[in-house]
């Protein structure tokens, strides 16, 4: 996926300025696709050059005029084509995992402190996602049906954060106690599934 597709998705839902899009990244798509303001403005220029978006200039009395972008038919066609193509699973680039992988026994206290910071952040994010989920379920059925696809991405985020928290807490406990895992992770899961059958 590229940034241009994320922008097209947002503009198909609602026109907006570059600033508007940056704010929407923070509150929506930004939970799973990051972009800086400058990247958004540069991509909007490329999309405009490709005729995938157009803009209308709105005059402002005390500020510079603003450009309100909307998706064109060519942009909608390009977006539909992209939606039809399967995407590859994402590759993981996680600096914390590199640190843990390359750490030495003497690094354990430092790693525990950093894991504590990540645990705090992920707990806060899980609480934020919980509020978003409550807001979704506070809507009527028609509204929930309308927003069910974005909500599915929220469910993915919740599962990701829960899984990451589980690993962070496990890694922290093992490093703090100088312990080692007691059983294989996958074998434990398959055994518990057989026991439930």
N, C-alpha and C positions, 0 to 999 in steps of 0.2 A: 504494500500500500504506500501511497505517497501523500504528501500534505495536500496536493491539489484535490484529491478525492475527498478528503475530510472537509475541505472548504466547500466543495460542490454539494456534499451532503447537507451541510448547514445552510447554504444558500437556497437549496431546494425547499427547505422547511420555512425559511424566512429571509428576505433581503436584509442587508446590513452593511455597515461600514467596516473598515479594517479593525477599528477599535471594538465594535460590537462582536466581531468574530473572535477577537482575542479574549473577550469576556466569556463568550460561549465555550471556548476551549477550557477555560478554568472551571466552569460549572458542569460541563457535559462530557464531550469527547475527550477533553483534557485528562480525564481519569484513565484513559488508555492510549492516548496519542498526544504527545507533547509538541508544542510549537511556540517559538518566541514571536513577539510582536513583529520584529524585522522580517522574520521568515514569512509571516502571513502577508505582509505588504508586498514583498518581492514575488510571492506566488500569485497574488492577485494581479500584479502587473503582467505576469506570464499568461495567466488565464484570460486576461483581457486581450492580450496580443493574439492569442489563439482563438478569440471570439467565443470562448466558453462562458464568459461573464460580460455583462455590460454594467455601466453605472450611470446614475443621475447625480448631478451636482446640486446640493442644497446649500443655499447661501445662509450664513450665520452672521449676525450683526457684530458681535464682539470677538469672534473666533474665525480662523480660516474656514473657507467653504469646505464641506465634507462630501465625499463620494459615497453614495449608497449603492452597493453592488447587488445584482440579481443574476440568477443563472439564465442562460439563453437556451434555445432549443438544441443548439449544437452541444452545449454543456450537459443538458439532460440526456442526450443521446450517448455522449461519452461516459456519463455516469452509469447509465443502464448497461452499457457494454462491460464496464468494469465490474458491476454487480454480478453479471452472469459468469465471470471467470473465477475459478477457484483460487484461493490464496494459499500460499505455503505457510506452515506453522512458523511462528516467530522464533528467531534465534535469541537466546538469552545472553545479555551482556550485563553482568552483575559484579561490580567491583568488590562488594562485601564477600561474595563467594570466592573471589580470587584471593582476598586476604585470608579467609579461613583455610582455603586449600594450601596456601603457601606459608601459613604460620608455623611457628616452632612452639614447643611446650612452654618456653619462657615468655611467649607472647600472650598466653592465656588471659592474664589480668587485663591487658589492653583490649583484647578481643571481647571479653565479657562486658567491659564498659561500653564498647561500641554497640554490642548486641543490645544492651539496655536502652541505648538511644533509639535504636530501630524498633524495639518493642514498644516504646512510648509512642513513636510516630504511627506505627501500624494500629495500635489500640485506638488512637485518635481518629485515624481514617475509618476504622471499622465503626466507630460511633457515628461518624459523619454519614457513612453509607446506611447505617441503621435509621437515621433521621430521614434520609431520602426514601428508604423503603416504606417507612411509616406514612410519609406524604403520599406515595403512590397508592397504598392500600386505603388511604383516607378518601380517595376519589370514588365516584360512582362507577358502575361496571362499564358503561359506555366509554368513559375517559380511560379507565384501566385498559380496555381493549385497544383503544387508539394508541396508547403509549406502551403496549406490551413488548415491542421489539427493543426500544431503549431500556425498558425494565429488565429484559433478559441480559443486557450488557451489565446492568447493575448487579444482577445475581452472579454473573461471572466474576465481577470485582469483589463481591463479598466472599465467594469461595476462594479466590486468589489470596485475599488478605488473611482470611482464617488459616489457610494452609501455610502461608508465610509466617504468621504468628506462631503456629504450632512448631514449625521448624526452628524459629528464633528462640523460643522458650526451651526447646529440647537442647539445642546447641549450647545455650547459655548454661543450663543445668549441668551438662556433661563437662564443659570446660571449667566451670566453677568448682565442681567436685572431683576433677581429674578422672572422670569416668569414661567408659566406652559403651556404645549401644549394646543392649543385652540380647537382641534378636533381630533378624532381618525384617525390614519393613514390608516388603511385598509378601513374603511367606506368612507373616503375621496376619495380613489382611486376608489372604486366600484361606488360611486356616479358620479365621473367624467366620468367613462366609460359609465354609463347609459345615461349621458347627451349627449355624442358624438353619440350614436346610432341613 
